[in-house]
Amino acid sequence: MFQVAAYARVSTDEQAEQGISIPSQKSRLLAYIQSQGWDLYDFYIDDGYSGKDLNRPDIKRLISDVKEGKLKAVVVIKLDRLSRRQKDVLYLLEDVLEPSAVGFKSVSEPFDTTTPFGKAAIGMMAVFAQLERETIVERVKDAKKEAAQQGRFMGGPIPYGYNHNPATKSVSIDAAEATIVRFIFEQYRTSCRGYQYIADLLNERRTPPPGTAGNWQRSTIKAMLHNPFYAGFIQHKGNLHNGKHSAIISAQEYFDAQGLQTSRNTYNSDSKSCLLTGLVYCTECGAKMRLKKVWKNPRNPIEKVAYYVCYSQDGSSREMIKDITCRSGYKRAVELEAAVIEQLMNYSSNTTLLEEVSAQVMKSTDHALATKALSQLKKEVDGIQKKVDKWYDAFENNLISAADFTSRVKNLRERKTYLETQILSYTDNITTATIKATTRQELIKDLSNFKNSWDKASPEERHSILSNMISSVHVSKENEIEIIFF
């Protein structure tokens, strides 16, 4: 019996449309084998695999069966189904088939591997197959480069915080997820901790992770923080291009995050004076206050003392200055941190103060009002769409002129676009309110247990405790302190 292997491969939907689908190949291969009076040993099918290399399951099975002496010949529709690399084609013919006395046939090409001319012809065809593949690769690269330069989404998984419409190829912001993205960037930029800390914080709050992941992971946070897509950019080959999609964070916030250390999982020897880093603001001008260390005795530089000082007064970072004339003074870190801890201890044992904190957390977002406004906006958008449809019908029935139709529809569309922007804003507010409702319950619980938790916590854990509860600490020139909770 003359046992023959029928090999078929397809890598893209485009090839399937060109008549090289797997069913089409199998049908033609079987018809050819039967016309020659041969016996089909088996079909070897690599569906969805590129011809760029031999890393394919059934080509490996075919090679194994050839070496075991199970076959007399291998049949394909075209040489490039076997491989698009000249090196791989010659390897299969000279190092696999020929030593085992196995012939090779192409249904659509007159190749005969038993003659020198036939081998040379196959070698030439392999060269052109490889050239075609390399040309395709270059075209794909050029297409991606052009898409990036034009600011278009280049495909692949859509980043968390966005939705992608394949039909229109448009990218829109997911309001609920965008709130989490902003939270991640803010935490990274203002706390002393790194990726794992933020992941743990989100998991503790039971924030749904991206996709089907069970929990937020350190690697997920890292990838998001280093993704310029969130700042409105398209990245290609290390270059940033302005994207056509809307940004979730500002470019400044993105570049600030890139400038920070990539890991904050361990504390240095200055951890004791890092309890409020990123949390302190100047009441006088509204600028952040940075941690600054100066020699206790400049003439005898042995010990440094840590202070919190307003960026406006310090002048070390121009973009952080709010009022260059501000002179709120240096606040000794040990004393400021002790005062904040004392206030938190008071909350721990005072029910009235706890209720005040609860009210403070919720006052910035009114869920009921936002929901009502959102409903009204959606009704107005629906009404506008009905009017647009009405004018379309009138125009199609020749009841109004083209100029009149264009004018009326243009005004309606502009109004609709404005309302949709408002809807996005209110949706964001409602999501924030929902998160805050959960946060309030957690905060009251944390404050009630603050004294016990604080006494047992390590220096590293103490910073985490404060960052989980406190949004900011505002300090006046007279050292009056106001704590703002999440």
Summary of the structure (lengths in Angstrom):
residues: 486
radius of gyration: 33.7
end to end distance: 79.6
largest distance: 101.9
contacts: 1404
relative contact order: 0.07
helix: 55%
strand: 15%
